[in-house]
Amino acid sequence: MNSVLIAILIMVVLSLCKLNVILALFIGALAGGLISGMGVTDVIGVFTGGIVNGAEIALSYALLGGFAALIAYSGITDVMVDKILELLKTSKTKKARVLAKVSLIITLLIISMMSQNLIPVHIAFIPILVPPLISLFNELELDRRLIAVVITFGLTFTYAVLPFGYGQIFQNTIVTSFQNAGVEINFQDVAPNMIIPALGFVVGLILAVFYFRKPRKYLNKESDLATSTVRVSKSTILTALVAIVVTFTVQFFTDSMIFGALGGIMIFFLSFRFKWSDLDVELVNGIKIMAYIGMVMLAANGFASVITETGDVLPLVNSITDVLGDNKAFIVMGMLLVGLVVTMGIGSSFATLPIIAAIFVPMGAELGLSMSAIIAIVGTAGVLGDAGSPASDSTLGPTAGLNVDGQHDHIWDTCVPTFIFLNIPVVITGFIAGMIL
């Protein structure tokens, strides 16, 4: 049995059984490493070494959590939500509530998509924008599982099909991976061949909107993000707005969520509108809330390092031809499923591409597939699993924003819905693309 497959299955099953994700990642890595022939000390060494690769994103999450807490402390979010709630209470018609739900979903969808391309801040917007809207979601009885799917759609669909921002990085990685496999393709060839696979995301989103359309009640708990708020004034609101603009601007020009968050935090401290001691309390509280997500990312990088070190990723891919022979349909589907498994474990479609392209490109050529079909298969196999993976920032980000009151489970409310509604349709459309292009 392939050690990579076993490691990922153990991690996923334990996560579904509600074992802490960090423990599930470590146990899965340990099992996979031992099965591959590595010693316990070797597994621990590789796992620990891999953690270093996730240090930047972990610190980013923590600082963004602290910044989000300061935003909540400023009172600007309360003002915004209170205004919307007043409008809803004034107009209690069903039409008004439906309009409010639709408006929220469309707004979050647009912002999620913009975060990958137009304003490439990635997940930085989630802890700032989503937690303040929780009370509004509760009032509207809006199913947070739908919000998780909407945000994850914006984070994954966009880089898969649009060649800008993170999409440019993703599609350039495909080009580079093909070159490393001995095949030259143009950057302009990638996006057109990803259109059919990406339609699966759209179909899944539509199905999710329909499936999660019914009201879902949540308790009106206090958010853990901010322990208090100051007396709201024009100056505190202005400070918060300037801090938000500075955060996104700094991140845009430095490509660093860490320095973006630090820039916004410093605006609060240097504005002298708040007591530093109070700001410090809120900052530390926000860091604590988001630190767990950062810890998961660290463990995920350790897990990815171990399964890569086993050397069993390529044998997993090669086993497709051994088992399925030269049946084109079965092999194309097998390629996609291997991509899904690998990305689910690594938690990054960008890191999966070089691994699978090394064998998928020559395999596709041997099958007589067109270059367009091979591009579609490799791109689809890479993007599969980002939605639904317990270790992906595309799922960890939405959970971080939606679970500030402890009523949104990472596995069952984010990972499972996004896996079903985003991964499964993309497997189908990716298969179609591989067969007809």
N, C-alpha and C positions, 0 to 999 in steps of 0.2 A: 504494500500500500504506500502511496506517495506521501512523504513526510509533510510537504506543504499543504496538501489537501487535508490531511489529518489535523494539522495545526489550526487551519482556518475553520474546519468543522467544529473542533472542540471549542474554539473561541466563540463562534456564533451560537452554538447550542447552550453553552454556559451563560452567555449574555441573555438569550431568550428565557433561560430559567431564572433570570433576575439576579445572578451572581454579579457582584460589582465588576464593571467593564475592565477596570485596571487589573483585577485578579484574573479575569477571563483571558485577557491578553497575555499575561505572564504564564499562566498554566498552558495555554495553547502554544506559546513559543517554546516552553520547556519540553512539552511532549513532542513537538515537531523536531526540535533539535536533537533530542535523545534518539528518536526513531531514525534520524538521518545518520547517526553514528557519532555525533558530537558528544563530548563529555559534559557533565553538569557545569563544571567551572568554565568550559568554553562557551556554553550557552549563556551563562550569566555575564561573562565578559563581553560577548557580542551584543547582548541585550543592553547592557550598561553603556557600551560605546555608542549604540544607536540612539540612546536617549539624548545625547548631545545634539544630534541633528534637529531635535524638536524644541530646543531651548528657546529659540527666537519666537516661535509661534506661541509657546506656553507663556512667556513673559508678555507677549502682545495681548493675549486673552486676559491676563491678570490686570494689566494697566487699563485696558478698555473697560473692564468691569469697574475699576475704580473711577474712571472718567464718567461712566454711565451713572454711578451712584452720586457723583457731584452734580450731574445734570438733573437728576431727580431731586436732590437737595435744594437746588436753586428754585424749585417750584414751577418752572416753566411747563413741565409736562402736566402737572396738575391743572394748570390754567387751560391748557389745550384740551385735555380730556373733559374737564368740567363744562367747557363751552359746548362740546359735542353732545354730552349727556343732557344738557339743558335743552338743546334743540330736539333731542329724541323725546324728552318728557313733554315738550310743548306739542309735538306732533306724534301722538301715540298710535298712528295708523300702521297697519302691517306693511303698507307700501313704503313708508318712511324707514322702517327697520330693515327691509330688504335692500332699499337704496343705500343705506349706511353700510350694510354688510358688503354689498357689491363694490362700493367705493373703497372700502378698506382693502379688500382682496386685490382689486386692480392696482391700487396705490402701492401695496407691498410687492406685487408682482413686478411693476415697473421699476421700483427702487432696487429690487433684487437683481434684475437684469442689468440695470445701469451700473451696479457695483462691480460688474465683471468687465465692462467695456467702456462706457462713456465716462464714468468717474470710477476708475478701478481701485476701489477701497476694499474689495472682497467682502468679508464678513464683518468688517468694522462697524457697519451701520446697525447690526442686529442688537447688541446690548444697549445701544443708545436709543433706538427707535421703538423696539418691540415691548420691553418691560412697561413703559408708561401706558401702553395701550391695553394692558391686561384687564384692567377694570372695565374698559369699554367692550372688550371681547366677552367678558362675563355678562355685562348688561344685555348684549345682543345675543347671548347664548351661542356664540360662534365656536364651532368645533376647532380646537387648536390643532388637531391632526391635519385639517385642511390647510391651515396656515403653514405648518411644517412642510407640506407638499409644495405649496406655492413658493415659499422661499427657496427650497432645495431645487425646484424647477428653474428658478431664475439663476441660481448659482451654477447649474450644470448644463442646461440647454444652451445657454448663451455662449459659453466658451467652446462648446462642441461645434457650433455652426457659424458664429460670427468671427471674422478674422481680425479682431481688434482687442486691445487690452490683454486680458488673460486668454482670450481666444487666439490671439497672435502667438502667445507663448505655447499654448497647447498644440496648435497646428504647425508651428515651427519645430516642435518636438517630434511630430510625425515625420516631417521632412528629414530631419536629422537622423531619426531612427531608420528610415528607408536608406539613407546614404550609408549608414554604418552596416546595413545589410547588403550593400553593393548595388543599390538601385537608385537612380537619380529621378526625382520628381520635383515639380515646381510648387512653390507655396500656393500659387493660385489654383492648383488642382485639388487642394484639400477640401475647402469649404463647399464647393458644388457637390462633391461626392458624399458629404455628410448630411445633405438635406433630407434624403429619404430616411436614414436612421434617426435623425433628430425629430422627425414627425411623430415618432413613438412617444417622445416627451409631451408633445402637444395633446395627443390622444389620451395619454395617462392623466394629464392635468384636467382635461374635460371630464373624464370619468371620476376623478377625485372630487371635483366640484359637485357632481351629481350625487355621489355616494355619501359625502359628508355634509349634505345640504340641510339635514335635520338639526334642530336645536340640541345643544348639549350643555347641561347645567354644570357650573363650577361654583365652589364656595367663594364668597368674597373675603378672601384672606388678605392680610397686609403683606405687601411685597417685602422680601428680605433685602431689597436693593438699597433702600435708604431708610435710616432709622427715624429721620425727622426732616422737616423742611423749614426754611427761613421764611420770614414774612415777605411775601412776594411783592416786588416793586418793579418799576420800569428798569431800574439799574440792574437788578438781579437777572431779569429776563434778557436784557441786552448783553450782560456778561456771558450768559449761557449761550446765546446765539453766536457771539463772537468766538467762544470756545469751540463750538461745533464747526464753524467755518475754518478756524485755524487747524483743527484736527484733520479735517479732510484735505485741506490745502497742503499741509506739511506732508501727509502721507502720499498725496498725489505726486509731489515733487521729489520726495526722498525714497518712495516705494518702501516705506517702513511703517508698519502699524505701531511699533514701539514709539518712535519719535513723534508720530501723529498724535497718539494718546498723551504723551508727555507734553506736547505743545498745548493741547486743550486743558490739561490739568494745571499747567503753569499760568494760564490765563486766569483761572479761578483764584489762585494764590496771589498773583500780582495785581489783581483788580482792587484788592483791599476792601471789597464789599462784604467779606465774610471773615469770621474769626478763624485764624489758622488752625487752632486746636480743634474746632468743629469740623473743618474741612478734612483734617487728618483722620478723625474718627470715621467719617463717611468714606474717605478714600480706602482706608484699611478694610472697612466692611465690604465695599464693592470688590476689592481684590480677593477677599476670602470667597465670595460667591462664585467668581469666575475661575478661581485657582484650580478647582476640581477639573474643569474642562481642560485646562492646561496640562494637568497631570495625566489625563487620558491621552492627550496628544503625545506626551513624552513616552508613555508606555507603548503607544501605537508605533512610534518610530523604532523603539527597541524590538517590538514584534516583527516589524518589516525587515529590520537588519538580520534577525535570526533566520527568517524564512528565505531571505536572499542568500545568506551564508550557507544554507543547507545544500545549495546547488541543485535542488530538485524541481525548480520552476521549469527549466527547459525540458527535463524528462517528462514532466506533466504534460507539456505541449506536444512533445514527440509521441506520447502514448496515444494521441488522437489517431495518427495514421496507422499505428500498430493494431488498434482495436477496430477502427472503422474502414480500413482498407482504402480504396480509391473512390468511395461513394461521395460525390461532391456535396450533396445536401447535408449528409451527416457530418462531414468534416467542417463545413462552414458553421453549422450549429455548434459543433464541438469547439471550434476556435472561439466563438462568442462566449460560450459557457466557461472556458478556461480563463478568458479575460475577466469575466464576472467574478470568478473565484479569487483570482490573484488580486484584483483591485479591492474586493471586499476585505482581504487580509491586510494589504498594504495601506489602504485608506487614501490612496492618491492615484488618480488616473494618469497624472503627469509622470509619476515614477514607474507606472506599469508599462507605458508605451515602449521604452527601449528594451524591456525584457521580452515582451511578446513579439515585437517586430522582428527581432533577430531570427526567429524561426517561422513566423507567419508569412513573411514576405517570400522567402524561397519556397515554402510549402504551397502558397497560392500560385506561384509561377509554375510549379511542377504540376499542379492540378489543371493548368491552362486557364486560370481566371484572368480576366482583364485587369489592367492596372487600376482602373476605377473601382472595380469590385474589391481588390486587395486594400486599397486606401480606405474604403468604406468599412471593411471588416476590421482592419487594425484600429481605425478611429473609434468604431463602435465598441470593440473589445476593450479599448482603453478607457472609454467613458463609463462603461458598465460597472456598477458596483460602488461608484462614488456616492450615488444616492443609495441609501440603505446600509452602508457600512457603519458599524458602531465606532470605528476609529477615524472616520472622515470628518474634516471640518465642515463639509456640506451638510452633515447631520448634527454635529456637535454645536455648530453655530445656532441653528434654529432652537435646539433644546436649551441652550444657554439663555436665550431670550424668553422662551415660553414657560420655563420652569422656575421662574423667580419666586413663585408662591408655592412651589412643591407639588403642583397638580398636573405636571406633564412628564411622563416617563420617557426617558431617552430611547429605550429599545422599542416598546410597544406603541408609543405615540408619535415617534419620529422615524426610527429605522424601519420598522415593519411597514407602515403606510407608504413611505417613500420607495421602499424596495418593490412593493406590489404595484404601485401606480406609475412608477417611473422606469424601473429596471425591466420589468416583464414586457411592457409594450415596445421598449427599445430593442430587446432581444428579437422580437418578431420583425420589426421594421429593418433592423440590421441584417437579419437573415434574408429578407426580401431584397435588400440592396445588394447583398453578396451574390444572390442568384441571378438578378436581372441586369446588373450594370455590366 
